Amino acid sequence: MATEGLYDLRGLKCPLPVLKTRRRLKGMHSGAELMIETTDPLAAIDIPHFCSQEGHQIILSEKTETGHRFLIRKG
């Protein structure tokens, strides 16, 4: 499945990374993948929790120099 490119959420503070990720995923087909990057330290907790609650799968979770990067597959 193709990834929709990088969704840059750097500079946004909680709860915006989760809210914007939710909105972007709503417009995608099941099985599609979305790569997000964030600088919010709480995203390391919030994004996995959001995915777990909403039935999405985290394919990749990695720390970057300035924050975190996640590859999410829409459930």
N, C-alpha and C positions, 0 to 999 in steps of 0.2 A: 504494500500500500504506500502511496506517495505521501511524503511529508509536505505540509503546507508552507514550508519555509520557517524563518525565525520570527516569532512574535516577541518584539522587544518591549519588555515591561520594566526595564531598568529605570530607577529613579522614583518609582511609584511605591507608596507605603500601604501597609495593610489597612483596609481589606481590598484595595484596588486590584492587586495582581490576581486574586481569586475571582473577583467579580468580572474582570475583563476576560479571564480565561474561560469562565462559564459562558459568557456571552459569545465568544468566538467559537467554542465547541458546539453551542446550540445550532449554529448554522452549518455544521459539518455533518457528513454522512457517518454512520456507525462504521468503525474500523479505520477511519481516517486518523492520521497522526498530526500532532501539533507540537512544535518545539517552542518552548518559552524560555526566556532569560530574564532574571530578576535580580535586583540588588537588595531587596527587603530581606533582612535576616529571618523574619518570621515565615517567609515563604517555604523554608526548609521543612516546616511543620505543617503550615496551612495547605500547601498544594497537595501533598500526599493525603492529608485528611479529606480534602475536598474530593479528590479522585476516588478514594475509598467509599465515601458517602454516595457519590453520584454514579458509581459503577464503571469508572474509567480506569485504564491500566497505565501505570508508569513504566515505560520501557527503559528509560535512562534517567538517572538522577546523578548530577555531578556538581561538585563545588567548582566555581570559577574564581578568577582573581578578585572579582568584585561582588560575587554573589553565588547564584545557583542557576543551573540549566536543567530543564526537564523535557523529556520527550514523552508525550501523553498520547495513548491510543483511545479514541472515543469508544465508549461502551455501547 
